[in-house]
C-alpha cells in the first residue's frame, strides 16, 4: 500500500470534481495569504526599509515613576538638530532622520551595513503629565524625554483599616 502525503495531493489538485478543485485552490490561496501576512504583515522586509528611506522605530524604554514619566530612545548617529519632538492629544511623537555619510569613490570596495533614513515613534501619555514641564536631552546616542507629572493629580493612597 502506498501512502500519498495530503499536502502533495492537495498541491497536485487531486480529485475529479470541479468544485473540489476550486475549493482546493481557494484553500491554497488562503494559506498563502495567511503565511505571507504573519511572516511580513506590511509586505516589506527590514532590508527594504532603508531603500524606502525609512528605519524601524527606535527601541524605547518607558519609566513611569511617581513624579515623572521618562522616555528613552536609542537613536545612535542622529544629530539632535534632526530630531523633532511634539506632544499633541496625549501622544508624544518623536520624528527624526539619520543622514547618510558621504561615500568615498576611490575605494576598491563598497559594503554598507549602517542604516539611514527617517524614523518615528509615538507613545501614549497618561493624563497626569504636566505639558509645561518637558525636558529633552541627547547623550551617547540615547534621547531622553522627561515629562513631570502634575502634583495635584497624583493618586491619593487610602489606607484600609480593620472595622
C-alpha positions in Angstrom: 0.0 0.0 0.0 1.4 3.4 -1.0 0.8 6.5 1.1 0.5 9.8 -0.6 1.0 12.9 1.6 -2.0 15.1 1.9 0.0 18.2 1.1 1.3 16.8 -2.2 -2.1 15.6 -3.2 -3.6 19.0 -2.4 -0.9 20.8 -4.4 -1.3 18.5 -7.4 -5.0 19.4 -7.4 -6.1 15.8 -7.0 -9.8 15.0 -7.4 -12.1 14.8 -10.4 -14.9 17.2 -9.4 -14.6 20.8 -10.4 -16.0 22.2 -7.1 -13.3 20.3 -5.2 -10.6 21.8 -7.3 -12.0 25.3 -6.8 -12.2 24.7 -3.1 -8.6 23.3 -3.0 -7.4 26.3 -4.9 -9.2 28.7 -2.5 -7.6 26.8 0.4 -4.1 27.2 -1.1 -4.6 30.9 -1.8 -5.9 31.5 1.7 -3.0 29.5 3.3 -0.6 31.5 1.2 -2.2 34.8 2.2 -2.1 34.0 5.9 1.5 32.8 5.6 2.6 36.0 3.9 0.7 38.1 6.4 2.2 36.5 9.5 5.6 36.5 8.1 5.5 40.1 6.9 2.3 42.0 7.6 3.2 45.2 5.7 4.5 43.5 2.6 8.1 44.7 3.1 11.1 43.2 4.8 13.5 45.0 7.0 16.1 45.0 4.2 13.6 47.1 2.1 13.2 49.8 4.7 16.4 51.7 4.1 15.8 51.7 0.3 12.4 53.3 1.1 14.2 55.9 3.2 12.7 54.5 6.5 14.3 53.0 9.5 12.4 50.8 12.0 11.0 52.6 15.1 13.8 53.3 17.6 13.9 51.0 20.6 12.2 52.7 23.5 12.2 52.4 27.3 9.4 53.9 29.4 9.7 54.6 33.1 6.6 55.7 34.9 7.6 56.9 38.3 5.5 58.7 41.0 6.7 62.2 39.9 7.6 61.9 36.2 7.4 59.9 33.0 10.8 59.2 31.3 11.0 58.0 27.7 14.4 56.8 26.5 15.0 56.1 22.8 18.1 54.7 21.0 18.9 57.0 18.1 22.7 56.5 17.6 24.3 58.6 14.9 21.4 61.0 14.7 22.2 64.7 15.1 20.0 66.2 17.8 19.1 69.0 15.3 17.4 66.4 13.1 15.0 65.3 15.9 11.5 66.7 16.2 9.5 66.1 19.4 5.8 67.0 19.7 3.1 66.4 22.1 -0.5 66.6 20.8 -3.7 65.0 22.0 -2.0 63.0 24.7 0.6 61.5 22.3 4.4 62.0 22.4 5.7 61.8 18.8 9.4 61.7 18.1 10.5 62.0 14.5 13.9 62.3 13.0 16.3 61.4 10.3 19.7 59.8 10.3 21.6 61.1 7.4 24.0 59.1 5.3 27.7 59.7 5.4 29.4 60.9 2.2 30.7 58.0 0.1 34.3 57.8 -1.0 34.6 56.9 -4.7 38.3 56.0 -4.7 37.9 52.8 -2.7 38.1 49.2 -4.2 35.0 48.1 -2.2 31.5 49.2 -1.3 29.9 47.5 1.7 27.5 49.3 3.9 25.7 47.9 7.0 24.8 51.1 8.7 21.2 52.3 8.2 20.0 55.7 7.5 16.6 57.4 6.8 13.6 58.7 8.6 12.2 57.2 11.8 9.1 57.9 14.0 7.9 56.6 17.3 4.6 57.6 19.1 3.9 57.0 22.8 0.6 57.4 24.6 1.0 59.6 27.6 -1.0 59.4 30.9 -3.4 62.2 31.6 -1.4 63.2 34.7 1.5 64.7 32.9 2.3 68.4 33.0 2.9 69.6 29.4 4.7 72.7 30.7 7.5 70.7 32.3 9.0 68.7 29.5 12.8 68.3 29.1 14.7 66.5 26.3 18.4 65.6 26.4 20.6 63.6 24.0 23.8 61.8 25.2 25.7 58.9 23.7 23.1 58.1 21.1 20.2 58.0 23.6 17.4 60.6 23.6 15.8 61.1 27.0 12.5 62.9 27.3 11.3 63.6 30.8 7.8 64.8 31.5 6.8 65.9 35.0 3.5 64.9 36.5 1.0 67.3 37.9 1.3 67.2 41.7 -2.4 67.8 42.3 -3.4 64.9 40.0 -1.3 62.4 41.9 -3.3 59.5 43.1 -4.2 59.6 46.8 -3.4 56.4 48.7 -6.2 55.3 51.1 -5.3 53.1 54.0 -7.7 50.3 54.7 -8.4 49.8 58.4 -10.0 47.0 60.3 -13.6 47.7 61.3 
